[in-house]
């Protein structure tokens, strides 16, 4: 985007266009995850026997992953602070650290899933497992998307360009964290 | 498929990228909001022709069961199901949405807000490309082995989820994929619309200086954004049920088929307002211009629209009165459904009050706008019967329902669209359309339209079920009087479809040969009329500043009866 339209540079709401847009993106995401989670919670309440299935999930790995994902948000915040100071190089480094956090999250998750599939709990193993894999899978898809966007933002930030994007991608990443904070107790802890 | 999709590569091949190196870039890869608006509109119009042809084929089968349909041949039960399913899906998702919301939204928002483009032009382009892909996936799904999906546009499981039941394993998967892609396209577009209208308004343009068309398109985008999420989740779940063996909608394995109905209608009912509001906005612009009057209670209209939008999230289960939901829940949803008719009726009254005492000019766009009000009224009034759970138990899945929602959707998708196209045609293409042909098309469309659907109300009251392929097998429904009504309806449809050719001819001829239009042929106030016709890339020679609201017509003490928004006092 070498030449921006006049429209992009206006701010009738006194908020940069990109940040305003990212909040609307989050709103549309909230209802997507809301749809899955409300469906899950209502079914879970109607099926107390799902608790036996939920007992097979690995709470320790889930908790580790929660820690990993939340820590990765710290570097996203620090990246924003660096971008505010105009230090694009530092922001890019910190964003890449966040990507690393996302990667560790995905690696742990893949070990977890491999183990569960070996135990015979697959997508086809009934109601609980349908929700378990689909909800976490849609979340993981968002983690991957966030990592790709962050890699792209980091590459421009390293050249000290488009530094406002560092904040926007950070807002998105916090949202992805927040979704996991709902998923972890609902899928792992609730027995 | 669309003229664009087929024409662009062929054109490129002829010129070999030399003679007109920019043709592809200009009309297919453009980030200009006006070109993207045309892409949406032309794709939508092409899809409307496809869906109109489908309606012709299945109506012929109903009127003359078992006989070969001219231009198509014999209609088998499976093909019949695929035709009605895809007719509904296309008209809602690939005609009403792209033309009214995306087409007019793209065209009008930057022009009416006085800026040069959308805030995210490249995301706008991506939005159209995803939409085009979704349309192609849907059209291809009609020709895959097993045929197109035939489980109705609402796609209730288990019929939609189990290949053994629907017999269209590929068709049903592709249908869900196409719908999901289309939703992503409109989410991208909707975010663009909302942010552009919020943030990129011309200097001096306050929220209550924004024309109603923009307000309504923005509220519609918000409704879409807030309601479509659960259905996106539901579509992913349906795809997994179809192909990966999950158990979301399978009661034997811990799922629930009614879940889909909740997810679908939680979106599906606000969706009615998603397409209604842009049409209402277009009609508001046309009525004020051709009544030469200030919009009656402009702010009240906006508050009413917001109230309607909020209420529309609490009515969805009125589609499910016979789906086995709790009768106490039916009571609640009956009440909310009847309540939502209040703000909509209020809007209609405000529009009529706008006309009162105006100096009305019956131009073609004005005729369409008035017809919109009259026909939509019938759709709204019959909706009250269906919203009452007691009456709905009898009417559910009869032709009364079909007639009712066509009396809402047809005014929206066809009448509202043509009103908008005929009104903004001079701006879009820089030439005037022919008024005489426009009026012939108007009467030739409106009169047969009523002859199509009034018989259906009557048939529905006789208890005619809507999903039957051949009524001769049902002794109660096969009597000659009912058949006469079916034939009336089909003949009226054929007449109406034939009357679309004058419109197409008028549209294409006027685009190239019509008399040149000046900047502001209708003497309108809003900003788009201060740009050239058609506006160049960047829209305005000099970015406008706004000094007043959009509807200052017939202001006392002025020489002219209009007062453009950008004219200094």
Interface residues (C-beta under 8 A of the other chain):
Chain A: X1 X5 X6 X7 X8 X10 X11 X12 X13 X15 X17 X20 X21 X24 X25 X27 X28 X29 X30 X31 X32 X33 X34 X35 X36 X38 X39 X43 X46 X47 X50 X123 X124 X126 X127 X128 X130 X131 X133 X134 X138
Chain B: X110 X115 X116 X117 X118 X119 X120 X121 X122 X187 X190 X191 X192 X194 X195 X196 X198 X199 X200 X201 X205 X225 X226 X227 X228 X229 X230 X231 X232 X233 X234 X236 X237 X240 X244 X245 X246 X247 X248 X253 X254 X255 X256 X259 X263 X266 X543
